[in-house]
Amino acid sequence: MRAIRVRIGLFFVAVIALVAGTVRLPSQGPALHWYKGNLHSHTINSDGDSAPDAVTRWYKERRYHFLALTDHNYFTDPQGLDAFLGAKDRFLLITGEEVTSHYGDAPVHVNAFRLQQTIEPFFGEDILSTLQGNVDAIQAAGAVPSLNHPQDAWAIDAATLVRVRNLGLFEVYNSHPDTNNEWGLEEMWDSALTAGRKLYGIAVDDAHEFKQFGPGRSNPGGGWVEVLAPELSEQAILAAVGRGEFYASTGVKLEAMRRGAGQLRVKIKQESDRQYRTVFVGKAGRVLARETGVEVSYRLQPGDGYVRATITDSNGRKAWVQPVFPVPGS
């Protein structure tokens, strides 16, 4: 009888944790919290219009939890800024650089996170070797690579993305007005996932303009990630991102997310009278299920390969939930 009561108690703890957006059971590690951040922004140290402190203040004043300053081929060291603008458990600057290369007229830009000095760009003999060389250079520096705006000038196609090694992140959404977001990025993602690449999609601002706002400008606030991590530190945030424990968003917000054991479950935060449609996608981009409402889930079936989710609200705002893969041996 006592064992039954214990199991019932653990069940209710799990339910409460899901609703609260926390995934901690008594036998597991520390409680997890949501942290909102932008992983792509520019200052006057490259082609932005504002100083690093002004850019940082914009995000902190709007309740972001973390920010990466990613200037082109320049490491904007955030140590001094973090000393007076950072706040324990409230705001953090993550080290970053946009390693900026090209092949002919095709831009090849790869963000680097967790670095200590500027990483020089690599120029190869074709698109693939240029991209691979920059990913390799970033990893050799002990940093984390993330492919930026693959379809800017249609530089990176699905065949190239599939062949890149040791790349775990790419921008499934970039709010810069010139990055061709709406044509085929999710299809490229599914091509890589189907080929066995474990690739996670982030959403970013790629903001350059903080002084003038309007249509067609590279303004902040268009895309971000919400990371589920035990603490607000560079190590914890990047480790959680590397495990896919986050979602990317242009406005849709989640209250809870559970990924694992071959299942994906989310609880969407209801805003106003908006309605929500979730599309679960698997191997080769096949639609596995469509659901409406704020609480949705999908359990992997044989042949699915993986499952990820794209959520769209009735005003067109989106969220992308990272793929879940089959449990080994299942």
C-alpha positions as CSV (number, residue, x, y, z in Angstrom):
1,M,0.0,0.0,0.0
2,R,2.8,2.3,0.9
3,A,4.6,1.6,-2.4
4,I,1.4,2.5,-4.3
5,R,1.1,5.8,-2.4
6,V,4.8,6.6,-3.3
7,R,4.2,5.9,-7.0
8,I,1.1,8.1,-6.9
9,G,3.0,10.8,-5.2
10,L,5.8,10.7,-7.8
11,F,3.2,10.8,-10.6
12,F,1.8,14.1,-9.2
13,V,5.3,15.5,-8.8
14,A,5.9,14.8,-12.4
15,V,2.7,16.4,-13.5
16,I,3.3,19.5,-11.4
17,A,6.9,19.7,-12.8
18,L,5.5,19.6,-16.4
19,V,3.0,22.4,-15.8
20,A,5.6,24.6,-14.1
21,G,8.1,24.1,-16.8
22,T,10.5,22.3,-14.4
23,V,11.7,18.8,-15.1
24,R,13.1,17.7,-11.7
25,L,12.1,14.6,-9.8
26,P,13.3,13.7,-6.3
27,S,15.9,11.3,-7.7
28,Q,17.1,13.7,-10.4
29,G,19.3,16.8,-10.5
30,P,18.6,20.4,-9.8
31,A,15.5,22.2,-10.9
32,L,15.6,23.6,-14.4
33,H,14.5,27.1,-15.4
34,W,13.6,29.0,-18.6
35,Y,16.2,31.5,-19.8
36,K,15.5,33.7,-22.9
37,G,18.4,34.9,-25.0
38,N,19.6,36.1,-28.4
39,L,22.7,34.5,-29.9
40,H,23.4,36.8,-32.9
41,S,23.8,40.6,-32.7
42,H,26.2,43.3,-33.9
43,T,27.9,46.4,-32.5
44,I,30.0,49.2,-34.0
45,N,33.0,46.8,-33.6
46,S,31.7,45.5,-37.0
47,D,28.7,46.7,-39.0
48,G,26.2,47.6,-36.2
49,D,25.1,51.1,-35.5
50,S,25.5,51.1,-31.7
51,A,28.2,50.6,-29.1
52,P,28.4,47.2,-27.2
53,D,27.0,48.7,-24.0
54,A,24.0,50.2,-25.8
55,V,23.3,46.9,-27.5
56,T,23.6,45.0,-24.2
57,R,21.3,47.5,-22.5
58,W,18.6,47.0,-25.1
59,Y,18.3,43.3,-24.3
60,K,18.7,43.6,-20.6
61,E,16.0,46.3,-20.3
62,R,13.6,44.0,-22.2
63,R,14.1,41.1,-19.8
64,Y,16.3,38.9,-21.9
65,H,18.5,36.6,-19.7
66,F,21.5,36.3,-22.0
67,L,23.0,37.8,-25.1
68,A,25.9,36.9,-27.4
69,L,27.7,39.8,-29.2
70,T,28.8,38.3,-32.5
71,D,30.7,40.9,-34.5
72,H,32.2,40.0,-37.9
73,N,35.7,38.6,-37.5
74,Y,36.1,40.4,-34.2
75,F,35.9,39.1,-30.7
76,T,34.0,41.8,-28.7
77,D,35.2,40.7,-25.2
78,P,32.1,41.0,-22.9
79,Q,34.1,40.7,-19.7
80,G,34.0,44.4,-18.8
81,L,30.3,44.8,-19.8
82,D,29.4,41.7,-17.8
83,A,31.1,43.2,-14.8
84,F,28.7,46.1,-14.6
85,L,25.6,45.0,-16.7
86,G,25.6,41.3,-15.8
87,A,23.5,40.2,-12.8
88,K,23.6,36.8,-11.2
89,D,20.7,34.7,-12.2
90,R,19.2,37.6,-14.2
91,F,21.5,38.6,-17.1
92,L,24.6,37.1,-18.7
93,L,26.8,37.9,-21.7
94,I,28.0,34.9,-23.7
95,T,31.2,35.2,-25.6
96,G,30.8,35.2,-29.4
97,E,32.0,36.1,-32.9
98,E,30.6,35.8,-36.4
99,V,33.4,34.1,-38.3
100,T,32.8,35.6,-41.7
101,S,34.1,34.0,-44.9
102,H,32.9,33.5,-48.4
103,Y,33.3,31.5,-51.6
104,G,33.0,33.8,-54.6
105,D,29.9,35.8,-54.0
106,A,28.4,33.3,-51.5
107,P,28.6,34.3,-47.8
108,V,29.7,31.6,-45.4
109,H,29.1,32.9,-41.9
110,V,29.5,30.7,-38.8
111,N,28.9,32.0,-35.3
112,A,31.4,30.8,-32.5
113,F,30.3,30.7,-28.9
114,R,32.6,30.2,-25.8
115,L,35.8,31.7,-27.1
116,Q,38.7,33.8,-25.8
117,Q,40.1,35.5,-28.8
118,T,39.2,36.3,-32.4
119,I,39.0,33.3,-34.7
120,E,40.3,34.0,-38.2
121,P,38.1,32.9,-41.1
122,F,39.0,30.1,-43.5
123,F,38.6,30.3,-47.3
124,G,38.3,27.0,-49.1
125,E,38.1,25.7,-52.7
126,D,34.4,25.4,-52.7
127,I,31.3,26.1,-50.5
128,L,31.6,22.8,-48.6
129,S,35.3,23.1,-47.8
130,T,34.9,26.7,-46.8
131,L,32.1,25.9,-44.4
132,Q,33.8,22.8,-43.1
133,G,37.1,24.7,-42.6
134,N,35.4,27.4,-40.5
135,V,33.5,24.8,-38.4
136,D,36.8,23.0,-37.8
137,A,38.6,26.3,-36.9
138,I,36.0,27.1,-34.4
139,Q,36.1,23.7,-32.8
140,A,39.9,23.8,-32.7
141,A,39.6,27.0,-30.7
142,G,37.4,25.1,-28.2
143,A,34.3,27.1,-29.3
144,V,30.8,26.0,-30.4
145,P,29.9,26.5,-34.1
146,S,26.5,27.6,-35.3
147,L,25.7,28.1,-39.0
148,N,24.2,31.5,-39.8
149,H,21.5,32.3,-42.3
150,P,22.1,29.4,-44.7
151,Q,20.0,30.9,-47.5
152,D,21.5,34.4,-47.4
153,A,22.3,34.9,-51.1
154,W,21.3,31.2,-51.4
155,A,24.8,30.2,-50.3
156,I,24.2,26.9,-48.5
157,D,21.9,24.3,-49.9
158,A,20.5,21.0,-48.3
159,A,23.2,18.9,-50.0
160,T,26.0,21.0,-48.5
161,L,24.4,21.1,-45.0
162,V,24.0,17.3,-45.0
163,R,27.7,16.8,-45.6
164,V,29.1,19.1,-42.9
165,R,30.6,17.3,-40.0
166,N,30.6,18.3,-36.3
167,L,28.0,21.0,-36.7
168,G,25.2,20.9,-34.1
169,L,23.5,24.2,-34.5
170,F,22.0,26.3,-37.4
171,E,19.7,29.2,-37.8
172,V,16.2,28.0,-38.7
173,Y,15.1,31.6,-38.4
174,N,17.0,34.8,-38.8
175,S,15.0,38.1,-38.6
176,H,17.3,40.1,-40.8
177,P,15.2,41.2,-43.7
178,D,17.7,39.9,-46.4
179,T,18.1,36.3,-45.3
180,N,15.4,34.4,-47.3
181,N,13.9,32.8,-44.2
182,E,10.6,31.5,-45.8
183,W,11.9,29.2,-48.5
184,G,13.1,25.8,-47.5
185,L,15.0,26.1,-44.2
186,E,12.9,23.5,-42.4
187,E,13.3,21.2,-45.4
188,M,17.1,21.6,-45.2
189,W,16.9,20.8,-41.5
190,D,14.9,17.6,-42.2
191,S,17.4,16.6,-44.9
192,A,20.2,16.8,-42.4
193,L,18.3,15.0,-39.7
194,T,17.2,12.2,-42.1
195,A,20.9,11.7,-43.0
196,G,21.7,11.1,-39.4
197,R,23.0,14.5,-38.4
198,K,22.0,15.6,-34.9
199,L,21.2,19.3,-35.7
200,Y,19.3,21.8,-33.6
201,G,17.6,25.0,-35.0
202,I,17.9,28.4,-33.3
203,A,16.1,31.6,-34.0
204,V,18.0,34.9,-33.8
205,D,17.8,38.6,-34.4
206,D,21.1,39.2,-36.3
207,A,20.4,42.8,-35.2
208,H,22.5,45.7,-36.6
209,E,20.2,48.7,-36.1
210,F,19.2,49.9,-32.7
211,K,18.7,53.6,-33.4
212,Q,16.1,53.5,-36.1
213,F,13.2,51.1,-36.2
214,G,10.9,50.2,-39.0
215,P,10.0,47.7,-41.8
216,G,13.0,46.5,-43.7
217,R,15.5,47.3,-41.0
218,S,17.7,44.9,-39.1
219,N,16.2,45.5,-35.7
220,P,16.3,43.5,-32.5
221,G,13.5,41.5,-31.0
222,G,12.5,39.3,-34.0
223,G,13.8,35.9,-33.0
224,W,15.2,34.2,-29.9
225,V,15.7,31.0,-28.0
226,E,14.3,29.9,-24.6
227,V,16.7,27.5,-22.9
228,L,15.8,25.0,-20.1
229,A,18.9,25.0,-17.9
230,P,19.8,24.6,-14.2
231,E,21.5,28.0,-13.9
232,L,22.3,31.1,-15.9
233,S,25.9,30.6,-16.8
234,E,27.7,30.3,-20.1
235,Q,28.6,26.6,-19.4
236,A,25.0,25.7,-18.4
237,I,23.3,27.5,-21.3
238,L,25.5,26.2,-24.0
239,A,25.4,22.7,-22.6
240,A,21.6,22.8,-22.6
241,V,21.6,24.2,-26.2
242,G,23.9,21.4,-27.2
243,R,21.5,18.8,-25.8
244,G,18.5,20.4,-27.6
245,E,16.9,21.5,-24.4
246,F,15.5,24.7,-25.8
247,Y,13.0,26.0,-28.3
248,A,13.4,28.7,-30.9
249,S,10.7,31.4,-31.2
250,T,9.4,34.4,-33.1
251,G,6.7,35.0,-30.5
252,V,5.0,31.7,-29.4
253,K,5.9,30.9,-25.8
254,L,5.9,27.5,-24.1
255,E,5.0,26.9,-20.5
256,A,6.5,23.4,-20.4
257,M,8.5,21.0,-22.6
258,R,9.5,17.4,-22.2
259,R,11.9,15.7,-24.6
260,G,13.0,12.1,-24.1
261,A,12.1,8.5,-24.0
262,G,11.1,8.7,-27.6
263,Q,8.4,11.3,-26.8
264,L,7.9,15.0,-27.3
265,R,5.4,16.9,-25.2
266,V,4.7,20.6,-25.0
267,K,2.4,23.0,-23.2
268,I,1.9,26.3,-25.0
269,K,1.3,29.5,-23.1
270,Q,-2.1,30.8,-24.1
271,E,-2.1,34.5,-25.1
272,S,-5.3,36.5,-25.7
273,D,-7.7,34.6,-28.0
274,R,-4.9,33.1,-30.2
275,Q,-5.2,29.6,-31.5
276,Y,-2.3,27.2,-32.0
277,R,-1.5,24.6,-34.6
278,T,1.4,22.1,-34.0
279,V,2.9,20.0,-36.8
280,F,5.0,17.1,-35.8
281,V,7.6,16.2,-38.5
282,G,9.7,13.1,-38.9
283,K,12.1,11.4,-41.3
284,A,12.3,12.9,-44.8
285,G,10.1,15.8,-43.7
286,R,7.0,13.6,-43.4
287,V,4.2,15.1,-41.4
288,L,3.6,12.7,-38.5
289,A,0.6,14.5,-36.9
290,R,-1.2,17.8,-36.7
291,E,-2.8,19.0,-33.5
292,T,-4.5,22.1,-32.3
293,G,-4.7,23.4,-28.8
294,V,-2.2,24.3,-26.1
295,E,-1.2,20.7,-24.8
296,V,0.1,18.4,-27.5
297,S,2.4,15.4,-27.7
298,Y,3.7,12.8,-30.0
299,R,5.4,9.4,-29.3
300,L,7.8,8.0,-31.9
301,Q,6.6,5.0,-33.9
302,P,8.8,2.6,-35.9
303,G,10.0,4.2,-39.0
304,D,9.5,7.8,-37.8
305,G,13.3,8.4,-37.5
306,Y,12.9,11.4,-35.2
307,V,10.2,13.9,-34.3
308,R,10.4,17.7,-34.1
309,A,7.6,20.2,-33.9
310,T,6.7,23.5,-35.5
311,I,4.1,25.5,-33.7
312,T,2.2,28.4,-35.4
313,D,-0.3,30.7,-33.8
314,S,-3.2,32.4,-35.5
315,N,-1.2,35.6,-36.1
316,G,1.7,33.7,-37.8
317,R,4.2,33.7,-35.0
318,K,6.1,30.5,-34.6
319,A,8.1,28.2,-32.3
320,W,10.4,25.3,-33.2
321,V,10.9,22.5,-30.8
322,Q,14.1,20.4,-31.2
323,P,14.0,16.9,-32.5
324,V,13.7,13.8,-30.3
325,F,15.4,10.6,-31.5
326,P,14.6,7.0,-30.8
327,V,15.8,5.4,-27.6
328,P,18.8,3.2,-28.5
329,G,17.7,-0.4,-28.8
330,S,14.0,0.4,-29.0
